[in-house]
Amino acid sequence: MNLQNRTRVIVLLVAVLLLGAVGTGAVLYAADRTAERDRAQPGGPAVHSGRVTLTDGGGGRQLLFRNMAWGPQRDEITTVPADRPDGPRTASGVQCLRFHAAAGTGICLQAVHGALEDTYRAVVLDDHLRERRSFPAAGIPTRSRVSPSGHLAAWTVFVSGDSYAGTNFSTRTSVVDVRDWNLRENLEDFTVLQDGHPLQAHDINIWGVTFADDTTFYATVATGGQTHLVRGDLGARTLTTLHDNVECPSLSPDGTRVAYKKRVPGLSADAPWRLYVLDLATMTETATAEHRNIDDQALWSDDHTLLYALPGDYGADLWTVPADGTGSAARVTTAAVAPAYLG
């Protein structure tokens, strides 16, 4: 080997060694940053793997949710006693981006990680969180609900866009009857009735189903830059408008009121919502004592109290506030989202 070639080989070897050192340093730096983050924000509430079911099993009322605490159980559905929501969590091993459950039926919206891109699916779970059936989902999961009987499951995904804050998004909402697997794949196929007449529009979006029973539900319909609360009839395949400026409704256990997020004039376009409650008999609105921006479908803890998610150190925390406008908001537990009460 002549001197020129030997020099080239030496230069190449030095370059390879330098690249290796840089790569090793990057890995060590990333590991150190991760450790630093975990020291600054330890995993959050204690979480351990165990048996999780959608029945109380005689153990009293349970609160289930997607665990957001750092660690191997992040994104798993976990359970805590409802009267000790900040206590140690039992993790199920089932990961969901969105989740809800009632009467032994669960709906879990999952990501399926592919080599080139992620896809999504809606999974119906039995009372032991085992998969009964799954359905392809057309986009990013955002809302889910199960009817009080456990017979119906609904989910909403973003087909395009990833936020309700603007106008450049499209949703798809589906409802399935788990008794015969009759799937209403897209509620936009239903007839929207406004002032007793069919509404003709090409920009309709529907999201945020909440069930009254196995026939009647409520949801949001958006068209023409406006949102409306609608009452849905699965048998008649209709959606009847009831009230304006209602998003992500949640029906109270007694069926008399709807909690929802309302766009309040004068607020930032990026944080436009406040949490309200609507009396369905009188259409009277009541602002809750939660004065921060709410981008969630609230859950009723009982006939008097709302539970909802707000941004937190681990992604989201659960908060509560009275439904009648009194009191003040209080944090229930950290590192949690997509709750459901059982029992």
Steps between C-alpha positions, in 0.01 A plus 500: 500500500647835397521800729200676345270201546629441854418861585146460365446188709624674815273799436204265446571310823527824696167620355329174593635520855386861533151416374479212744605725786242761401226234476593356840504845650156575356358181646652571839378858489147387416507241778626762744223741394240226544637420845502871583139530388398200706681643803326832451169331427496157660256256347213652691248289691601144586391250235518121506371233263202296609150381424262764368137431412197702401300368795539611859548143625367606838787744544292815478484775241804529273650777290675383184710715267797506267812520714738779393769445763848430361601136510418167337127540572463837327187507278354190666149499641533510877259487790482660844226506764269790419532632854882491480573627148856606584589159648712222344383392157448154360592481132323265261760454227248638244612822332245754376517855372134552586284284725160472657300220660159419648311187604781261414578641153806707415598701193874545443642713219849377417793591278651229282861592439618425146834525326395810305206641693260432782148378445218487754221267605202491735498191722194379690609337828318252722482524878853354533641749246531229237441597138156406367521672163692783338424750227739710290496865600546761231724734700632625833280398797337783692174394677336175618192399698305187601126509568381443859378150406833404343320416173630790289847644447586822317827658392617811315825543306662784311505405131698817437642751747565431866320776690150642538637850557507600133277422203741292293404156625271214414361236735331165473277359771386138513259304720492121534246277671708232674205259512484445122798711379276730300740785415388852415835587350441870443230703676525757220273259309219590744250777417561823691173674587508874576173678582318188382661496156791298358821699503678496164873564543824360365725590794337302783718357775372295794679411822469436873218244535345458847226241551165530675399140427525246217311723256554861601830685514636853487793634296648808337426590139713770338414675174547846359746592774242432774457212745169357618387255764295228331283219632558185300259216430673180388179340375380800299857593396439866584689776683279782628658833594419626850744776601790696350865527600526156662802272458584160648175453697481266798158396633444499877409167664144623561467600135399860570816697418791506260850613592692642205775730388382835370685752286499827691532823298815697567718204594809395308438298184743240637318472834137594433304262723352510848308224677122551515191299594172516306160418652321306226152594622553877511811536278654708779879518498712500815870581496704280732768631734772357273638811329775337296482378140334157477565279198342178623171314519423531869376200700237516774631351825141515629199727443684795655868477401704512179833333427725613213860515382733799489864513384749383764865409549449151354257600228174536691351509850141439608308782667154534648253786546136529616248501214284778645752783471595507869826403669833480324702260286721243673753255365398136553813322379803563280615322184158378388252548214189335350325395822206270564317415823387145568284372781 
